[in-house]
Amino acid sequence: MKHHKLTLLLLAIFLTGAFIIPTNLLADEAVKIAFEENAKRIDLVTGRELPSYTAAERGSIRFHRGRLDDPEAFVTFFHDGIRKSGTDQLFSMEKVQPRFAIWRLRYKRGNKNTPRIHDLAVSFIPITSDTKETARRAYVLLSDMTLIEWGDKE
């Protein structure tokens, strides 16, 4: 009888954990994104207007300085010379001055700078807000966006 109760207790703990863990994992997997209020959100590949996505799959953000078929996992900017910063090092990037492509880069280690970004486009795998499923990779002008937040400060 004790063995049966212990088995039921362990089963209850496992099932409860099974429903809680995926939700937390999904939250950990998402990168927060935001668009300019009046941005058209036109996909550069299909020419179609995108929904107002607010999340992207972690690890899917890619930057494009020129060609869309040559993605980079780092952002390129001018700050006392041409510099690069990997997306794995960034906490967030927020647009500060749209006219000159000035963004505030916040790093996971706490430091920040406000350089002029050289990348023209960004691509990502969006997560739909209603079903939490991923959609086809989207390619948009970086100027249409206002925020990319990876999170995870060290």
N, C-alpha and C positions, 0 to 999 in steps of 0.2 A: 504494500500500500504506500509506504514512504517513497519507494522508487517511482511509483506512478505519479505522485504529487510533484516530485522533483522534476520528472520529465515534463509534466505540464507547465511547471514554472519556467523551466528553461525554454520551452517552446514559446511561451507567452513573451519572454524577454527577447527571443530571437525575432519573432514576428513584429513586435513593436519596433525593434531596431531596424528591421528590414524596411519599414515604412518611413522611418525618420531619416535614415542615412541617404537615400537617393535625393531627397529634397535638399539636404545640406550640400551634397555633392554638386547638385545642379547650381546652387547659389555660388559655390566656390569656383565652378567652371565658367561662369559668366563674366564678361567684361562689359562694363557700363559704357554706353555710347549715347551721344546726343547730337542733334542736328540744329542748325540755325532755324529760327522760327519760320522764316519765309523761304527756306531752301526747297528747291524742286525735288531733291533726292532722286535724280535721274541716274539709273544704272548705265555706266559708260559702255558696257558691252551690248546690252539689249535695247537701250534707249527708252526703257519703261520706267515709270515713276515707282519708287519703292515705298512700302509702308513706313510709318514712322517708327522704325526699330529703336529699341532702347537697350538691347543687349546683343553681344556677339560671343561666339564660342571662344573660350580661352585658347590661346596659341594660334588663332586664325588671322589675327591682324597682320597685314602686310602693307608696306609702303611702296609707292611707285614714283620715281623721279621722272621717268620718261615713258618707257614701254610698259604696257599692262602685263606682258608675258615675262617680265623680268622683276618679280617681286623680291622685296628685301624685308627681313625680320628686324630691321632697325630703322630709325628715323634719322635723316640727314639734315644738318642745320649749320648755320654760321654763328660761331661764338669764338672770337679771337682766332678765326680760321675755320676751315670746314671740319666738322666733327660728326660722329655717328654715335648713337646710343641704342643698344639693343632693347627690344620691348621687354625682355626679361629683367632689365635693370630699372624700368620705369614704374612708378606708382600711378601717375596720370599725366596727361597733357591737356591743357585747357587754352582755348584761343583767347588772346588778350587784345590784339590789334589786327583785325581782319585785313585792312588795306595793305599792310606790309608783311602778312603771314607770320606775325609774331605770336608765339605760343609759350605758355609757362610750362616747362617740363619739371615735374616733381619726381624725384628719385626715391626708390624704396629705402635708401639709407638716410633719407631726410633732407638732403641738399636739393637745391633747385636753381634753375636758370631760365632766362626769358629770351631765347634766340629767335632768329628768323629761320623758319623751316623751308627747306629746299624741295621737299616732296610735294607733288601736285595731286596725287590721288592716293586713296587708301582702299584696300579690299578686306573683307571679313566674311565669316560665315554667320549670318544673323540667327538669333534665337527669337522665334515668334513669341509675342507677349501673351497670347491666349493659350496656345497649346504647349509652349516651352519646347517645341521641336525646332531643329535646325532647318534652314532654308538653303537654297543655292547661293554660292559665294556671290557677294555683291561688290561692285566696283563703283566708287563715288569720288567726286572731287573732294579733296581734303578741306577746301574752303567752305563746303556745305556743312561741315561738322563744327561743333563747338567743344566737344569733350570726348576723350577716351580715357577710361579709368580702369586700370588693371587691379588696383588695390594691393593687398599683401605687403604692407610696410614691414621692413625688417626690424 
